[in-house]
Amino acid sequence: MILELNITPLNKWFPHYKKPLLIAGPCSAESELQMLETAKQIAAFYPNSIFRAGIWKPRTRPNTFEGIGNIGLQWMQQVKAETGLLTATEVANANHVEECLKSGIDILWIGARTTVNPFSVQEIADALKGVDIPVFVKNPIYPDTQLWAGALERVNNAGITKIAAIHRGFHSYDNGPFRNSPKWELAIDLKAACPELPLICDPSHIGGSPELIPYIAQKAMDMDMDGLMIETHCNPENALSDAKQQIKPFQLNEIISDLQIRSSSVENIELRNKLEELRCIVQKLDNDLLELLAKRMTISQQIGEYKKENNITIFQVAHWKKLMEGGILTGDLLGLPKEFIKDLYQLIHDESIRRQTEVMNKLPKK
């Protein structure tokens, strides 16, 4: 995937930028007191952070808390006046954009439920034409980098150059310990497609619980992401939305203070040479692996021919089970994790099935 965007560097539109860019605040604006108390506590630790709060909340079902509405924008103004923090909120349609611009909100973000709909994103993009305001775009709910990239392109085509992506995880039937599966590889794919695009991680929505936030935040920094968006509430136990994943400001400070920020560049010549030497070895091994995989797929096609000639089904359950169990056992002896082996074998098996299916369905020559 190639993603060409006209981007203003993060440090040009956020002069106080120091990794990580921190965006913190409650999931939802609930009261003026809640907003001010939370913001003041955050500002005491991080005066150059960005204060976030949801004004309108997209909910799966009606008759639940769907946000406080426009009055929350007044509370955001009060937060900025009393703390000096920049303010940010989510927009889902043109009307939201207009209300935020009238109220002087500093940063807008497009949520995961909106990113998935190109019509909604285009409506927001049209409302942003001629406006100079930073816009963050969260990944869509489902793992589709094309939708994510498309939303960024639509906003950028509207003339917004202060743009960033937010990685908040993806819905999956198997999320493991996470509320939303991180699928780090998709965030990496987006960054590889557009290296200058700022990438911010949302550990709150990925983890779904305070206990996982430190791990996810550190992982994001180790993957050279530019910032963190963490839901922070002065009284999370009584929050009207996402109560289980919000943390208190002092917990936010502990998490950020404990982060290890590592350099993404290598200045030491000796170290750089050593890394290059090791990378050359890795590249050779990778090439060897690809050659072996190519040979394996050739054998798979030959097996497909025999199956076709003898009218045998492509998928053999007993053989697949034996193959997987043997791979996991051998991998364990070699120090390779079970989940890694399972994922690797599944990919190889899927490609083998695809090739054998082509063989089975190939029309005979006349």
CORUR-V375783 format. One record per residue. N is the residue number from 1. RES is the residue in three letters. PSI is psi as a letter, one per 40 degrees, with the letter a starting at -180 (* if undefined). Layout:
{{N & RES & PSI} {N & RES & PSI}}
This chain:
{{1 & MET & h} {2 & ILE & h} {3 & LEU & h} {4 & GLU & h} {5 & LEU & i} {6 & ASN & h} {7 & ILE & h} {8 & THR & h} {9 & PRO & i} {10 & LEU & d} {11 & ASN & e} {12 & LYS & d} {13 & TRP & e} {14 & PHE & g} {15 & PRO & d} {16 & HIS & e} {17 & TYR & h} {18 & LYS & h} {19 & LYS & h} {20 & PRO & i} {21 & LEU & h} {22 & LEU & h} {23 & ILE & h} {24 & ALA & i} {25 & GLY & i} {26 & PRO & i} {27 & CYS & d} {28 & SER & i} {29 & ALA & h} {30 & GLU & d} {31 & SER & i} {32 & GLU & d} {33 & LEU & d} {34 & GLN & d} {35 & MET & d} {36 & LEU & d} {37 & GLU & d} {38 & THR & d} {39 & ALA & d} {40 & LYS & d} {41 & GLN & d} {42 & ILE & d} {43 & ALA & d} {44 & ALA & d} {45 & PHE & d} {46 & TYR & g} {47 & PRO & e} {48 & ASN & e} {49 & SER & i} {50 & ILE & h} {51 & PHE & h} {52 & ARG & i} {53 & ALA & h} {54 & GLY & h} {55 & ILE & d} {56 & TRP & h} {57 & LYS & h} {58 & PRO & h} {59 & ARG & i} {60 & THR & d} {61 & ARG & i} {62 & PRO & i} {63 & ASN & f} {64 & THR & i} {65 & PHE & h} {66 & GLU & f} {67 & GLY & i} {68 & ILE & e} {69 & GLY & a} {70 & ASN & d} {71 & ILE & d} {72 & GLY & d} {73 & LEU & d} {74 & GLN & d} {75 & TRP & d} {76 & MET & d} {77 & GLN & d} {78 & GLN & d} {79 & VAL & d} {80 & LYS & d} {81 & ALA & d} {82 & GLU & d} {83 & THR & d} {84 & GLY & e} {85 & LEU & i} {86 & LEU & i} {87 & THR & i} {88 & ALA & i} {89 & THR & i} {90 & GLU & i} {91 & VAL & i} {92 & ALA & e} {93 & ASN & i} {94 & ALA & d} {95 & ASN & d} {96 & HIS & d} {97 & VAL & d} {98 & GLU & d} {99 & GLU & d} {100 & CYS & d} {101 & LEU & d} {102 & LYS & d} {103 & SER & e} {104 & GLY & f} {105 & ILE & h} {106 & ASP & d} {107 & ILE & h} {108 & LEU & i} {109 & TRP & i} {110 & ILE & h} {111 & GLY & i} {112 & ALA & d} {113 & ARG & d} {114 & THR & d} {115 & THR & d} {116 & VAL & e} {117 & ASN & h} {118 & PRO & d} {119 & PHE & d} {120 & SER & d} {121 & VAL & d} {122 & GLN & d} {123 & GLU & d} {124 & ILE & d} {125 & ALA & d} {126 & ASP & d} {127 & ALA & e} {128 & LEU & e} {129 & LYS & h} {130 & GLY & e} {131 & VAL & i} {132 & ASP & g} {133 & ILE & h} {134 & PRO & i} {135 & VAL & h} {136 & PHE & i} {137 & VAL & h} {138 & LYS & i} {139 & ASN & i} {140 & PRO & i} {141 & ILE & d} {142 & TYR & i} {143 & PRO & g} {144 & ASP & g} {145 & THR & d} {146 & GLN & d} {147 & LEU & d} {148 & TRP & d} {149 & ALA & d} {150 & GLY & d} {151 & ALA & d} {152 & LEU & d} {153 & GLU & d} {154 & ARG & d} {155 & VAL & d} {156 & ASN & d} {157 & ASN & d} {158 & ALA & e} {159 & GLY & e} {160 & ILE & h} {161 & THR & e} {162 & LYS & g} {163 & ILE & i} {164 & ALA & i} {165 & ALA & i} {166 & ILE & h} {167 & HIS & h} {168 & ARG & e} {169 & GLY & i} {170 & PHE & i} {171 & HIS & h} {172 & SER & i} {173 & TYR & e} {174 & ASP & g} {175 & ASN & e} {176 & GLY & b} {177 & PRO & e} {178 & PHE & i} {179 & ARG & d} {180 & ASN & h} {181 & SER & h} {182 & PRO & d} {183 & LYS & g} {184 & TRP & d} {185 & GLU & d} {186 & LEU & d} {187 & ALA & d} {188 & ILE & d} {189 & ASP & d} {190 & LEU & d} {191 & LYS & d} {192 & ALA & d} {193 & ALA & d} {194 & CYS & g} {195 & PRO & d} {196 & GLU & e} {197 & LEU & h} {198 & PRO & h} {199 & LEU & h} {200 & ILE & h} {201 & CYS & i} {202 & ASP & g} {203 & PRO & d} {204 & SER & d} {205 & HIS & d} {206 & ILE & d} {207 & GLY & d} {208 & GLY & e} {209 & SER & i} {210 & PRO & d} {211 & GLU & d} {212 & LEU & e} {213 & ILE & d} {214 & PRO & d} {215 & TYR & d} {216 & ILE & d} {217 & ALA & d} {218 & GLN & d} {219 & LYS & d} {220 & ALA & d} {221 & MET & d} {222 & ASP & d} {223 & MET & e} {224 & ASP & f} {225 & MET & i} {226 & ASP & d} {227 & GLY & i} {228 & LEU & h} {229 & MET & h} {230 & ILE & h} {231 & GLU & h} {232 & THR & h} {233 & HIS & i} {234 & CYS & d} {235 & ASN & g} {236 & PRO & d} {237 & GLU & d} {238 & ASN & e} {239 & ALA & i} {240 & LEU & e} {241 & SER & i} {242 & ASP & f} {243 & ALA & d} {244 & LYS & e} {245 & GLN & e} {246 & GLN & i} {247 & ILE & i} {248 & LYS & i} {249 & PRO & d} {250 & PHE & d} {251 & GLN & d} {252 & LEU & d} {253 & ASN & d} {254 & GLU & d} {255 & ILE & d} {256 & ILE & d} {257 & SER & d} {258 & ASP & e} {259 & LEU & i} {260 & GLN & h} {261 & ILE & h} {262 & ARG & i} {263 & SER & i} {264 & SER & e} {265 & SER & i} {266 & VAL & h} {267 & GLU & d} {268 & ASN & h} {269 & ILE & d} {270 & GLU & d} {271 & LEU & d} {272 & ARG & d} {273 & ASN & d} {274 & LYS & d} {275 & LEU & d} {276 & GLU & d} {277 & GLU & d} {278 & LEU & d} {279 & ARG & d} {280 & CYS & d} {281 & ILE & d} {282 & VAL & d} {283 & GLN & d} {284 & LYS & d} {285 & LEU & d} {286 & ASP & d} {287 & ASN & d} {288 & ASP & d} {289 & LEU & d} {290 & LEU & d} {291 & GLU & d} {292 & LEU & d} {293 & LEU & d} {294 & ALA & d} {295 & LYS & d} {296 & ARG & d} {297 & MET & d} {298 & THR & d} {299 & ILE & d} {300 & SER & d} {301 & GLN & d} {302 & GLN & d} {303 & ILE & d} {304 & GLY & d} {305 & GLU & d} {306 & TYR & d} {307 & LYS & d} {308 & LYS & d} {309 & GLU & d} {310 & ASN & e} {311 & ASN & f} {312 & ILE & i} {313 & THR & i} {314 & ILE & d} {315 & PHE & h} {316 & GLN & h} {317 & VAL & d} {318 & ALA & d} {319 & HIS & d} {320 & TRP & d} {321 & LYS & d} {322 & LYS & d} {323 & LEU & d} {324 & MET & d} {325 & GLU & d} {326 & GLY & d} {327 & GLY & d} {328 & ILE & d} {329 & LEU & d} {330 & THR & d} {331 & GLY & d} {332 & ASP & d} {333 & LEU & d} {334 & LEU & e} {335 & GLY & f} {336 & LEU & h} {337 & PRO & i} {338 & LYS & d} {339 & GLU & d} {340 & PHE & d} {341 & ILE & d} {342 & LYS & d} {343 & ASP & d} {344 & LEU & d} {345 & TYR & d} {346 & GLN & d} {347 & LEU & d} {348 & ILE & d} {349 & HIS & d} {350 & ASP & d} {351 & GLU & d} {352 & SER & d} {353 & ILE & d} {354 & ARG & d} {355 & ARG & d} {356 & GLN & d} {357 & THR & d} {358 & GLU & d} {359 & VAL & d} {360 & MET & d} {361 & ASN & e} {362 & LYS & h} {363 & LEU & h} {364 & PRO & i} {365 & LYS & h} {366 & LYS & *}}
